[in-house]
Structure formats: C-alpha cells, structure tokens
Amino acid sequence: MSGHKWQQGEGDNLHPEKNVLLAYIRQQLSADTSHEVYQHLAICDPCRHQHTTLLLQSGLAYSMPLY
C-alpha cells in the first residue's frame, strides 16, 4: 500500500489509518494510493464516516479566523 499505513479491521479487511485519510483529503497521496483509498471508501461505511468527519473538521479549521 505504497508505504502508507493501513490497519487490520474485522476479518481480513484493511482500513486506512487517520493520517492516510488526511493525506487523501489534502491530495498528498500518489495517484495509485489515492485510487486505493477511493475504492475502499466506496465499500466501507465506517471509513467513509471517518473521512466525512475529517473532511468537515479540516474545512472548519481552514475557515476559522486567526486572532
């Protein structure tokens, strides 16, 4: 999986770690790894939920004013 960390889930399923999902959101993954994450998110509800949560949090972080 291109040096990025995936963790063992239930059964034989591998799931991307939080840092991989963050890199996916920031478009910092190679095209191959990005495609692997995309395909995984299409079939994994828990990871898709985590991705959505991280996406919303990262969007909120960028929209907060600096004081």
N, C-alpha and C positions, 0 to 999 in steps of 0.2 A: 504494500500500500504506500509506496513512494516515500518511506521514511516518516510518515505521519502516523500518529498513534491511534490505534483502534482498540477498543476494549471488548472483552468477551461478554456477551449478554446471555440471556436464557438460551439453552440449547447450544447450537453451533453458530449462532448469529454473532457477527462482529458489528460494533457500533462505533462511529467516530467519537473521539473524546471532544470535550468542550472546546479545546484550543483549535481543533480541526474545523469545527463548525464556525468558530470566529474567523479563522483564516478564509473559509469559504465565503462568509458574508463580506469580508474585506477584499475578496478577489485576489488572495495571495497564494492560491494553490496552483499547481501545474494544471494544464488542461486535462490530463488523464485523471489526476486525483480529484479535480473538481467534478468531472463526469461521474466518478465512482460515488462521491458524496451525493450528487444529484440523483443518481439511480437509487441509492439507499433511502434517501428522503421520500422518494416516490412510494416506497413499500413499508416504511417503518413509522407508525404513528408516534411513538414516544420520542424518536429523534426529530421528527417533523415538529412536534410541540416544542421541544427544546430549541430548535432552530428558530421558530417563530418568536419565542420568548427572548432569545439573544438578539434577534433582529430588531425587535421593538426596543429593547434596552439600549442597543447601540444607537438607534435612531434618536432616542430620548437624550442620550449622552451628548450627541453632536448638536442637539438643538438647545441645550441649556446654556444660558448666558454666563460669561466669565466675569467675576467681580474682583 
